[in-house]
Amino acid sequence: MSNLIIVESPAKARTISNFLGKGYKVVASKGHIRDLPKSTFGITIDDDGKFVPKYSIPKEASATVKELKKLAKAADTIYIATDEDREGEAIGYHIAMAIGKEPTSLPRIVFHEITKSAIAHALENPRTLDMESVDAQQTRRLLDRIVGYKLSPLLANKIQKGLSAGRVQSSTLKIVVDREREIKAFKPEEYWTIDALFENVIASSIYSYEGKKIDKMTLQNEEQASLIVDSANTERFTVTSIETAKRKSKTPPPFMTSTLQQAASTQLGFSPKKTMMVAQKLYEGVKTDTGTMGLITYMRTDSLNLAKEAVSDARDFISVTYGDRYLPAKPKVYASKSKGAQEAHEAIRPTRVDFTSEMAAQYLGADELKLYRLIYSRFLACQMTEAEFETQTILFGGERSVFKTTGRKMLFDGFYRVTGYHEKDRLLPELTQGQAVDVTKIDAEQHFTEPPARYNEASLIKKLESLGIGRPSTYAPTVTILQTRQYIELEKKRIHPTEIAFTVIELLEKHFSEIVDSGFTSSMEETLDKIAEGKEDWQKVLAEFYTPFMEKIAKGKEEIKSLKVAIPTGEDCPQCGSELLRRKGRYGEFIACSNFPKCKYTRNVDGTEAEQPEATDEVCDKCGSPMVIKNGRRGKFLACSAYPKCKNAKPLVAPRELTIPCPECGGKLQERQGRRGTFFGCANYPKCKFIANFEPVDKKCPECGYQMGIKHLKEGDAYVCFKCKHKMEVEG
């Protein structure tokens, strides 16, 4: 062996191996092989005030490092071929350090797609590791360690055990909490609309009255609306204006990470986490008619650039397949509006335009095909002509009232030929100006303004992108962490902050405002960009953050009052005479007896009695007594009314089912609540006894091929194998 190529993932290694001859050995580092230690802070400050990270090789990576050292010793040339973003640059740096090589001495090859031509081109044009990008990623890692390791224990001490904080995580949570505050503070306003039907078929809406234009909030009560309706019912109407115009619908840009996640959420129902997992498979390589290869370009990008060769291939394909009318005179170029776009150099696109969705159906699973079809059609669409429509606007005028209606007809489908168009033409009958028309009916309807909608995962990511919070690799993990940390809950795909989220954000707003300030978080991302460009010194950035932050931590330990300490109320318990205390639980504040657990008296803060069990029609399957609904520390549940004689209990709502099958029997995995909190088990229990105390994810262990899950460790989140305990850092 003379050439060693080191990539991150085994799947990527297998795909690249197919393109190379016997002179190359392609191996995987399986992600990060050096990191800050799990059990200690891992950052020291030397006599010169420099931050020195103490990296170590995790136990689960030791065998990989040993193998890499052995292969590196026998190789004439060692290529670093990790992903072309800051994370990949940092992984490459740590690989070099782990195998005892000077990082800048090793040739670095990069590619946006895993195809034979791309790999060959990369090998012909190696570069060195970009140490400024490494510094930027290292700064991010150290900043996150400082915040997580120093602020999380303070939250746990002052509020509740198990709480965590993070730069991007906490500012994202504040966005969710602020939206919920808006909803709670919202006061609906009354308004009325007036619609008319002309000639039995033409639906229209009020446009103006006595020369004054009427918008949504003009009519604020029934009296105002009735005045216009009564007037219009006595008027004679004619067609006073007919305007016909041609409009074009612009072609959509190709996908980048955030827009792919949003489109997959709204069109396919995929969560951002699932979207990235499926995209990773498409990128790393699947079987095709010409062998194993990557089907899409790198999926963590905020760029809209497209390779000239790819655009040329797309234009040729469009011309042959759809005809020249669908081909614009010049190739279309798109510019990213993303704040600080820099992560990768090309948008997400298929690597082969001739590998159509119809061909892909023979080789891809259902989810992979859905996402590939979405990416493929969007890429073709971005290089096609606009769709053309004819629009018609007609005004019906009376003595005082004017009503308006609009129609639309597609003249040419353009890019909709590949993306599809699901709206029907709204055709208006042939009318002439001055023509008299009959009013069939006029109705007034009451409405109330609605509060802003809660975020779903896609709209939250769109918000993060617009504010410049995070980068493509961090969007999905950030939402996942908030959910698994139980700061947010998803109900009908909408994000609801939990009670504890409000407490955490209130504390951070008061004492650590910069951590939850979107402007600060965004400016820090811009600072990291400057480090990557060589315009900022990373040590200076760390020092400017660390010193005031640690002063606030020290001050907080002394001055922040505990939010979990019981407060005396000055009242006596009506059941035993002991003092009543005001306590704070996960679901809010309540009054409880200080003699607990001997006395279990509780009531609500407003003086009302604690919620009594609610009767149901269900019967206990153990003793036959009626089941009732009770409210416990983990929410409402069904319990036997014969308690404590019968202790049968079960969830009020069916357990959440995961899309991932049980790794043991293939049955359904369910999220359940136990004495020690949330756990995940097989629905076939007790026949199948698979159980996990952290959530399984759609990821197989690169070591043994068994199921992996996402585990929340003190130093950060990691993928952990349920069988061999192999750990991998979460993307981003």
C-alpha positions in Angstrom: 0.0 0.0 0.0 1.4 3.4 -0.9 -1.6 5.8 -0.4 -3.9 6.1 2.6 -7.1 8.1 2.5 -8.8 8.9 5.8 -12.5 9.9 5.8 -15.1 10.1 8.6 -17.6 7.4 7.9 -17.3 3.7 6.8 -20.1 4.2 4.2 -18.1 7.0 2.6 -15.0 4.9 2.8 -16.7 2.0 1.0 -18.0 4.2 -1.8 -14.7 5.9 -2.5 -12.9 2.5 -2.5 -15.0 1.5 -5.4 -13.5 4.3 -7.5 -9.8 3.7 -6.8 -7.2 1.1 -7.7 -5.1 -1.2 -5.6 -2.7 1.5 -4.7 -5.2 3.2 -2.3 -6.5 2.2 1.1 -9.6 4.1 2.3 -10.4 4.0 6.0 -12.8 5.8 8.3 -12.0 7.7 11.5 -15.7 7.2 12.5 -16.1 10.8 13.4 -14.0 12.7 16.0 -11.1 10.7 17.5 -9.9 13.4 19.8 -12.0 15.7 22.0 -12.1 17.5 25.3 -12.3 15.0 28.2 -15.8 13.9 29.4 -15.2 14.0 33.1 -13.3 17.3 33.5 -13.4 20.9 32.2 -10.5 20.2 29.9 -9.4 23.8 29.4 -6.5 25.5 31.2 -5.2 29.0 31.0 -1.4 29.3 30.9 0.8 32.0 32.4 0.4 34.1 29.2 -3.4 34.0 29.5 -3.7 31.6 26.5 -6.4 29.0 26.5 -5.0 25.5 26.2 -7.5 22.7 25.5 -6.5 19.3 26.9 -7.6 16.9 24.2 -7.7 13.2 24.8 -8.6 10.1 22.8 -11.9 8.6 24.1 -11.7 4.9 25.0 -14.2 4.0 22.3 -11.8 5.6 19.7 -8.6 4.0 20.9 -8.8 0.9 18.6 -9.5 3.1 15.6 -6.5 5.3 16.4 -4.3 2.3 16.9 -5.3 1.0 13.4 -4.8 4.4 11.8 -1.3 4.7 13.3 -0.4 1.2 11.9 -1.8 2.1 8.4 -0.1 5.5 8.4 3.3 4.0 9.3 3.1 1.8 6.2 1.8 4.5 3.8 3.9 6.6 1.5 1.2 9.3 1.3 -1.6 10.1 3.8 -4.6 12.1 2.5 -7.0 13.8 4.8 -10.4 13.6 3.1 -12.9 14.7 5.7 -15.9 16.9 4.8 -15.2 20.4 3.5 -16.5 22.5 6.3 -15.0 23.7 9.6 -16.1 20.5 11.4 -14.4 18.4 8.7 -11.3 20.6 8.9 -11.1 20.1 12.7 -11.6 16.3 12.4 -8.7 16.3 9.9 -6.5 18.2 12.3 -7.2 15.8 15.2 -6.6 12.8 13.0 -3.2 14.2 12.1 -2.4 14.9 15.7 -3.6 11.5 16.9 -1.4 9.6 14.4 1.6 11.8 15.2 1.8 13.8 12.0 2.2 17.6 11.6 -1.3 18.6 10.4 -0.1 21.0 7.6 2.3 18.4 6.2 -0.5 16.1 5.1 -2.2 16.6 1.7 -5.9 17.6 2.2 -8.4 16.6 -0.5 -12.0 17.9 -0.7 -15.0 17.1 -2.8 -18.7 18.1 -2.7 -19.9 14.9 -4.2 -18.7 11.3 -3.9 -18.4 10.4 -7.6 -15.5 8.9 -9.5 -14.7 12.2 -11.3 -14.9 14.3 -8.2 -12.5 11.9 -6.3 -10.0 11.9 -9.2 -10.1 15.7 -9.4 -9.6 16.0 -5.7 -6.5 13.7 -5.8 -5.1 15.8 -8.6 -5.6 19.0 -6.6 -4.7 18.5 -3.0 -4.2 21.4 -0.6 -3.2 21.7 3.1 -5.4 21.8 6.1 -7.0 25.2 6.7 -5.7 26.0 10.2 -7.8 29.2 10.4 -10.9 27.1 9.9 -9.6 24.7 12.6 -9.1 27.7 14.9 -12.7 28.8 14.3 -14.1 25.4 15.0 -11.9 25.0 18.1 -13.1 28.4 19.3 -16.7 27.2 18.9 -15.9 24.0 20.8 -14.3 25.8 23.7 -17.0 28.5 23.9 -19.6 25.7 24.1 -17.7 23.9 26.7 -17.3 27.0 28.8 -21.0 27.8 28.7 -22.2 24.3 29.1 -19.7 23.3 31.9 -20.0 26.4 33.9 -23.6 27.6 33.5 -25.4 24.2 33.5 -24.4 23.4 37.1 -25.6 26.8 38.2 -29.0 26.2 36.6 -29.1 22.7 38.3 -28.3 24.2 41.6 -30.7 27.1 41.5 -33.6 25.6 39.7 -33.6 21.8 39.1 -31.2 18.9 38.5 -30.4 17.9 35.0 -30.8 21.3 33.4 -28.4 22.5 30.7 -27.5 25.7 28.9 -25.7 26.4 25.7 -24.9 29.3 23.4 -27.2 28.4 20.5 -29.5 26.1 22.5 -30.4 28.9 25.0 -30.9 31.7 22.5 -33.1 29.3 20.5 -35.2 28.4 23.6 -35.7 32.1 24.2 -37.2 32.5 20.7 -39.7 29.8 21.5 -40.5 31.2 25.0 -40.9 34.7 23.6 -43.4 33.4 21.0 -45.4 31.7 23.8 -45.4 35.0 25.8 -46.8 36.8 22.8 -49.6 34.2 22.5 -50.4 34.4 26.2 -50.5 38.2 26.1 -52.5 38.4 22.9 -55.9 40.1 23.0 -58.1 39.2 20.1 -59.7 42.1 18.2 -63.1 41.9 16.5 -63.4 42.5 12.7 -65.9 41.9 10.0 -65.8 40.9 6.4 -68.4 41.3 3.7 -68.7 39.0 0.7 -71.1 39.1 -2.2 -72.1 36.7 -4.9 -72.8 38.1 -8.3 -74.7 36.3 -11.1 -74.9 33.2 -8.8 -71.2 32.3 -9.6 -68.8 35.2 -9.0 -67.6 35.4 -5.4 -66.3 38.8 -4.5 -65.3 40.8 -1.4 -66.0 44.4 -0.3 -63.3 46.7 -1.8 -64.5 50.2 -0.8 -67.4 52.1 0.6 -68.2 55.8 -0.2 -64.8 56.1 -1.8 -62.8 54.8 1.2 -60.9 51.6 0.8 -61.8 48.8 3.2 -59.0 46.6 4.6 -59.1 43.8 7.1 -59.5 45.9 10.2 -61.7 48.6 8.9 -65.0 47.1 10.0 -64.6 46.5 13.8 -68.2 45.8 14.8 -71.5 44.5 13.5 -73.1 47.9 13.3 -70.5 49.1 10.7 -70.8 45.9 8.7 -74.6 46.0 8.7 -74.6 49.6 7.4 -72.7 48.5 4.3 -74.7 45.3 3.8 -78.0 47.2 4.1 -76.8 49.8 1.7 -75.4 47.3 -0.9 -78.7 45.4 -0.9 -80.4 48.5 -2.3 -77.8 49.4 -4.9 -77.5 48.5 -8.6 -74.1 47.1 -9.7 -72.2 47.3 -12.9 -68.8 46.1 -14.1 -66.8 49.3 -13.5 -63.3 47.9 -14.2 -61.7 44.9 -15.9 -57.9 44.5 -15.7 -56.1 41.7 -17.4 -52.4 41.2 -16.9 -49.7 38.5 -17.3 -47.7 37.4 -14.3 -44.7 35.1 -14.0 -43.9 32.8 -11.1 -40.1 32.9 -10.4 -38.2 29.7 -10.4 -37.2 28.5 -6.9 -33.5 28.5 -6.0 -31.7 25.1 -5.4 -31.8 23.7 -1.8 -29.4 24.6 1.0 -29.5 22.9 4.4 -32.2 25.1 6.0 -34.5 25.2 3.0 -34.2 21.5 2.4 -35.2 20.9 6.0 -38.1 23.2 5.7 -39.4 21.7 2.4 -39.0 18.1 3.7 -41.0 19.1 6.8 -43.9 20.7 5.0 -44.0 18.4 1.9 -42.8 15.1 3.3 -43.5 15.4 7.1 -39.9 14.7 7.9 -38.3 16.1 11.0 -35.0 18.1 10.5 -33.2 15.2 12.2 -34.7 12.6 9.9 -34.0 14.8 6.8 -30.3 15.0 7.6 -30.0 11.3 8.3 -31.6 10.4 5.0 -29.6 13.0 3.2 -26.4 11.6 4.7 -27.2 8.2 3.2 -27.8 9.7 -0.2 -24.5 11.7 0.0 -22.3 8.9 1.3 -23.3 6.4 -1.4 -26.0 4.0 -2.6 -26.1 1.4 -5.3 -27.0 2.7 -8.8 -27.0 1.4 -12.3 -23.3 2.2 -12.6 -22.2 1.0 -9.1 -22.1 2.5 -5.6 -21.9 6.3 -5.6 -23.1 9.4 -3.8 -26.4 10.6 -5.3 -26.4 14.2 -3.9 -23.7 16.8 -3.1 -22.8 17.7 0.5 -25.9 18.4 2.5 -24.5 20.8 5.1 -24.3 24.1 3.2 -25.6 27.6 3.2 -24.5 28.3 -0.4 -26.6 28.5 -3.5 -23.7 28.2 -6.0 -23.9 25.4 -8.6 -21.0 23.9 -10.5 -20.9 25.0 -14.1 -20.7 21.4 -15.3 -23.8 20.5 -13.3 -25.7 23.5 -14.7 -24.6 22.6 -18.3 -25.8 18.9 -17.8 -29.1 20.2 -16.4 -29.7 22.5 -19.4 -28.9 19.7 -21.9 -31.3 17.4 -20.0 -34.1 20.0 -19.9 -33.8 20.8 -23.6 -33.9 17.1 -24.7 -36.6 16.0 -22.2 -38.9 19.0 -22.1 -38.1 21.1 -25.1 -36.4 24.5 -25.6 -39.4 26.4 -24.4 -38.6 25.2 -20.9 -34.9 26.3 -21.2 -34.0 30.0 -20.4 -31.6 31.8 -22.7 -28.9 31.9 -20.0 -28.1 29.7 -17.0 -29.7 31.0 -13.8 -27.4 32.1 -11.0 -28.6 32.4 -7.3 -27.0 34.2 -4.4 -27.5 33.2 -0.8 -29.2 35.7 1.6 -28.1 33.6 4.6 -26.2 35.7 7.1 -22.5 34.8 7.0 -22.9 32.1 4.4 -19.6 30.2 4.1 -19.8 26.6 5.2 -19.6 24.9 1.8 -19.2 26.0 -1.8 -22.2 24.5 -3.5 -25.9 24.0 -3.1 -27.5 20.6 -2.6 -28.1 18.9 -6.0 -28.1 15.5 -7.6 -24.7 14.3 -8.7 -26.1 12.9 -11.9 -28.9 14.6 -13.7 -29.5 11.5 -15.9 -30.2 9.4 -12.7 -33.9 10.4 -12.6 -36.3 9.8 -9.8 -37.9 6.9 -11.9 -34.5 5.2 -12.1 -33.8 5.9 -8.4 -37.0 4.0 -7.4 -35.2 0.7 -8.3 -32.4 1.3 -5.8 -33.7 3.5 -2.9 -35.9 2.9 0.1 -39.2 4.8 0.5 -37.8 7.7 2.5 -34.6 8.0 0.5 -36.6 8.1 -2.7 -38.9 10.8 -1.4 -36.0 13.1 -0.4 -34.1 12.4 -3.6 -37.1 13.2 -5.7 -37.5 16.5 -3.8 -33.8 17.5 -4.4 -33.8 16.3 -8.0 -36.9 18.2 -9.1 -35.8 21.4 -7.2 -32.5 21.3 -9.0 -34.0 20.9 -12.5 -36.7 23.5 -11.7 -34.0 26.1 -10.7 -32.7 26.0 -14.3 -36.0 26.1 -16.1 -38.2 29.0 -17.3 -40.8 30.7 -15.2 -44.4 29.7 -15.2 -46.8 32.2 -16.8 -50.3 33.1 -15.7 -53.0 35.4 -16.8 -54.7 37.3 -14.0 -57.9 39.2 -14.1 -59.2 41.7 -11.6 -62.9 42.9 -11.9 -64.6 45.6 -9.8 -68.3 45.7 -9.4 -69.5 49.2 -8.5 -72.7 50.4 -7.0 -73.8 53.9 -5.8 -71.7 53.6 -2.6 -70.2 50.1 -2.5 -67.5 48.5 -4.7 -66.8 44.8 -4.6 -63.7 43.1 -6.1 -63.0 39.6 -7.5 -59.9 38.1 -9.1 -59.3 35.2 -11.4 -56.1 33.3 -12.5 -55.3 31.0 -15.4 -52.1 29.2 -16.2 -50.8 29.9 -19.7 -47.5 28.0 -19.4 -46.4 25.6 -16.7 -42.6 26.3 -16.9 -40.8 24.8 -13.9 -44.0 23.4 -12.5 -43.6 20.7 -15.2 -41.1 19.0 -12.8 -42.2 20.3 -9.3 -46.0 19.9 -10.0 -48.7 22.5 -9.6 -51.7 21.6 -7.4 -53.9 24.7 -7.6 -56.9 24.9 -10.0 -57.4 27.7 -12.4 -60.0 30.2 -11.1 -61.8 31.2 -14.2 -64.1 34.2 -14.4 -67.0 34.4 -16.9 -66.8 36.7 -19.9 -67.9 40.2 -18.8 -67.8 43.6 -20.4 -67.2 47.0 -18.8 -70.4 48.8 -18.0 -72.4 45.5 -18.0 -75.1 45.4 -15.3 -74.8 42.4 -12.9 -77.2 41.0 -10.4 -76.4 40.5 -6.7 -77.4 37.0 -5.6 -76.5 37.5 -1.9 -74.4 39.7 0.4 -73.2 38.3 3.7 -71.3 39.8 6.7 -69.2 37.6 8.9 -67.6 38.2 12.3 -64.0 37.3 12.9 -61.4 37.8 15.6 -57.7 38.3 15.1 -55.6 35.3 16.1 -52.3 35.2 18.0 -49.1 34.4 16.2 -48.7 30.7 15.4 -46.4 28.6 17.5 -43.3 27.5 15.7 -42.9 24.1 14.1 -39.5 22.7 13.5 -39.3 24.1 10.0 -40.4 27.6 10.8 -38.1 27.7 13.9 -35.1 26.8 11.7 -36.1 29.5 9.2 -36.2 32.0 12.1 -32.7 30.8 13.3 -31.4 31.2 9.8 -32.8 34.8 9.4 -31.3 35.8 12.7 -27.9 34.3 11.9 -28.0 31.9 14.9 -26.1 28.7 14.3 -24.9 27.2 11.0 -26.2 24.4 8.7 -24.7 21.7 10.8 -26.3 23.0 14.1 -30.0 23.5 13.1 -31.3 20.0 13.5 -29.2 19.1 16.6 -30.3 22.3 18.4 -34.0 21.5 18.0 -33.4 17.8 19.0 -31.5 18.8 22.1 -34.2 21.2 23.3 -36.8 18.4 22.9 -34.8 15.6 24.5 -33.9 18.0 27.4 -37.6 18.4 27.9 -37.5 22.2 27.4 -39.9 21.9 24.5 -42.7 19.5 23.6 -44.2 18.8 20.1 -48.0 18.8 20.0 -49.5 18.4 16.5 -46.1 19.3 15.1 -46.1 22.7 17.0 -43.5 23.6 19.5 -44.6 24.3 23.1 -42.2 25.4 25.8 -42.5 23.5 29.1 -42.9 25.2 32.4 -39.3 24.8 33.3 -38.3 26.5 30.0 -39.9 29.8 31.3 -38.0 29.6 34.6 -34.7 28.9 32.9 -35.1 31.8 30.4 -36.2 34.2 33.1 -33.1 33.5 35.1 -30.8 33.8 32.0 -32.5 37.0 30.9 -31.9 38.6 34.3 -28.3 37.4 35.0 -26.8 36.1 31.7 -28.6 38.2 29.0 -25.9 37.7 26.4 -26.5 34.0 26.4 -30.1 34.3 25.3 -29.7 37.4 23.2 -30.1 36.5 19.5 -28.0 39.5 18.5 -25.1 38.4 20.6 -25.3 34.8 19.4 -25.4 36.0 15.8 -22.5 38.3 16.2 -20.5 35.5 17.8 -21.2 33.4 14.6 -19.9 36.4 12.6 -16.8 36.5 14.8 -16.2 32.8 14.2 -16.4 33.6 10.5 -13.8 36.2 10.9 -11.5 33.8 12.7 -11.9 31.4 9.7 -11.0 34.2 7.4 -7.9 35.2 9.5 -9.4 38.5 10.5 -9.7 37.8 14.3 -7.4 36.2 16.8 -9.2 33.2 18.4 -7.4 33.5 21.7 -8.5 37.1 22.1 -12.1 36.2 21.3 -12.1 33.5 24.0 -10.5 35.8 26.6 -13.0 38.6 25.9 -15.9 36.2 26.5 -14.4 34.1 29.4 -13.5 36.8 31.9 -16.8 38.7 32.2 -18.7 35.4 31.9 -16.9 33.8 34.8 -17.4 37.0 36.9 -21.2 36.6 36.3 -21.0 32.9 37.2 -19.3 33.7 40.5 -21.7 36.6 41.2 -24.7 34.3 40.3 -23.6 31.6 42.8 -23.8 34.2 45.5 -26.7 36.4 44.5 -29.2 34.3 42.5 -31.9 33.1 44.9 -32.8 29.4 44.7 -36.0 28.9 42.7 -36.5 25.4 44.2 -36.4 26.3 47.9 -39.8 26.1 49.6 -41.2 29.5 50.8 -43.2 29.6 54.1 -46.8 31.0 53.6 -47.6 31.7 57.2 -50.6 29.4 57.0 -51.3 26.2 58.8 -52.2 22.9 57.1 -56.0 22.3 57.5 -55.3 18.5 57.9 -52.4 18.3 60.4 -51.7 21.9 61.6 -48.1 22.0 60.2 -46.9 25.0 58.3 -47.8 25.3 54.6 -45.0 26.0 52.1 -45.0 27.4 48.6 -43.1 25.0 46.3 -42.1 25.0 42.7 -42.5 21.9 40.6 -41.9 21.0 37.0 -45.5 22.1 36.1 -45.5 25.3 38.2 -46.0 26.5 41.7 -48.2 24.9 44.4 -48.9 24.9 48.1 -47.9 21.8 50.1 -47.7 20.7 53.7 -44.2 20.9 55.4 -45.0 17.6 57.1 -44.8 15.7 53.8 -44.7 12.7 53.3 -46.7 12.0 56.4 -49.2 14.6 55.4 -49.9 14.9 51.6 -52.1 18.0 51.6 -51.7 20.2 48.5 -53.6 22.9 46.8 -53.2 25.3 44.0 -51.5 28.7 44.6 -54.8 30.6 43.9 -56.4 28.8 46.9 -58.4 26.3 44.9 -58.2 22.7 45.9 -55.8 20.5 44.0 -57.3 18.8 41.1 -59.5 15.8 42.1 -59.5 12.5 40.2 -61.7 12.6 37.1 -64.1 9.7 36.6 -63.9 7.7 33.4 -65.9 4.9 31.8 -62.9 2.6 31.7 -62.7 -0.4 34.1 -59.5 -1.6 35.8 -58.3 -4.8 34.1 -56.9 -6.1 37.4 -59.7 -5.7 39.9 -62.7 -4.4 38.0 -63.0 -1.0 39.8 -63.6 2.2 37.8 -60.4 3.9 36.5 -59.9 7.6 37.2 -57.7 10.3 35.7 -55.1 11.6 38.2 -52.4 14.3 37.8 -48.9 13.1 38.7 -45.5 14.6 38.5 -45.2 13.3 34.9 -48.7 14.6 33.9 -52.1 13.0 33.8 -52.5 9.2 33.9 -55.1 6.5 34.4 -55.2 4.9 37.9 -57.5 2.5 39.7 -60.0 4.1 42.0 -59.4 1.3 44.5 -55.9 2.6 45.3 -54.0 1.7 47.5 -55.6 -1.8 47.5 -55.1 -1.9 43.7 -52.1 0.0 42.3 -52.9 -0.5 38.6 -52.0 2.5 36.5 -51.3 3.2 32.8 -50.8 6.2 30.5 -53.7 8.4 29.7 -52.4 8.8 26.2 -50.9 6.0 24.2 -47.1 6.0 24.3 -45.3 7.9 21.5 -44.2 5.5 18.9 -40.8 5.9 17.2 -40.4 5.4 13.5 -37.3 3.3 14.2 -38.0 -0.4 14.7 -36.9 -2.5 17.7 -33.3 -3.7 16.9 -34.1 -7.0 18.6 -37.4 -8.1 17.1 -38.4 -5.4 14.6 -41.4 -4.4 16.7 -42.5 -0.9 17.5 -40.4 1.2 20.0 -42.4 3.3 22.4 -41.5 6.3 24.6 -42.6 5.5 28.2 -42.5 7.0 31.6 -41.1 5.1 34.6 -40.1 5.8 38.2 -36.8 7.1 37.0 -38.1 9.2 34.1 -38.4 8.6 30.4 -37.3 5.4 28.8 -37.7 3.6 25.5 -39.0 0.0 25.2 -40.4 -2.5 22.8 -44.2 -2.7 22.4 -43.8 -6.6 22.4 -42.7 -6.6 26.0 -42.5 -9.1 27.9 -41.7 -11.3 24.9 -39.1 -8.8 23.8 -37.2 -7.0 26.6 -35.3 -4.4 24.7 -35.1 -1.3 26.8 -33.0 2.0 26.6 -32.8 5.0 28.9 -31.9 7.3 26.0 -33.6 7.7 22.7 -32.8 5.4 19.7 -32.0 7.2 16.5 -31.8 6.2 12.9 -28.1 5.5 13.0 -26.2 2.2 13.0 -23.0 1.7 15.0 -19.9 1.8 12.6 -18.2 -0.7 14.9 -20.7 -3.5 15.4 -23.7 -2.4 13.2 -26.1 -2.4 16.1 -28.6 0.4 17.0 -27.4 3.7 18.3 -29.1 6.3 20.4 -28.6 10.0 21.4 -27.3 10.3 25.0 -27.0 13.5 27.0 -23.7 13.7 28.7 -22.3 16.4 31.0 -19.9 17.5 28.3 -22.4 17.4 25.5 -24.6 15.0 23.4 -23.2 11.9 21.8 -24.4 8.9 19.7 -23.9 5.8 21.8 -24.3 2.2 20.6 -26.7 0.1 22.8 -24.5 -3.0 22.4 -20.8 -2.1 22.3 -21.1 1.4 23.8 -19.2 3.0 21.0 -19.6 6.8 21.1 -19.7 9.3 18.3 -20.1 13.1 18.6 -23.4 14.5 17.4 -23.1 16.3 14.1 -22.5 20.0 14.7 
